[in-house]
Amino acid sequence: MIVAFSVTPLGVGEEVGEYVADAVRVVRESGLPNRTDAMFTTVEGEWDEVMDVVRRAVAAVEERAPRVSFILEADIRPGVTDGITSKIDTVERHLAQG
């Protein structure tokens, strides 16, 4: 399973990077494959372990922000591993072919 999620603290002003970093820290410390870009953090693993990491990442922001907005998208595809990398590699291969 691959999950892309975004956590936005509300009521803390315009600068939210330090709050988002709290969530990303939880994901990185989980040991699960992950990537963070300007919009989402993506994490890959089994259902229970991924959802636990997401729950803890949201909770880390919740500890410091009076309100939290949360978006999640999941790709559930049993038997697939390393989907984070392989999906990107497939697109790059097609781009290289013209």
KAHUNOR-V540026 format. One record per helix or strand. SS is the DSSP state (h for helix, s for strand). FROM is the first residue (numbers start at 1). LEN is the number of residues. If there is no record, write none. Layout:
ss = [SS	SS]
from = [FROM	FROM]
len = [LEN	LEN]
This chain:
ss = [s	h	s	s	h	s	h]
from = [2	17	33	41	47	67	83]
len = [9	14	4	4	16	9	14]
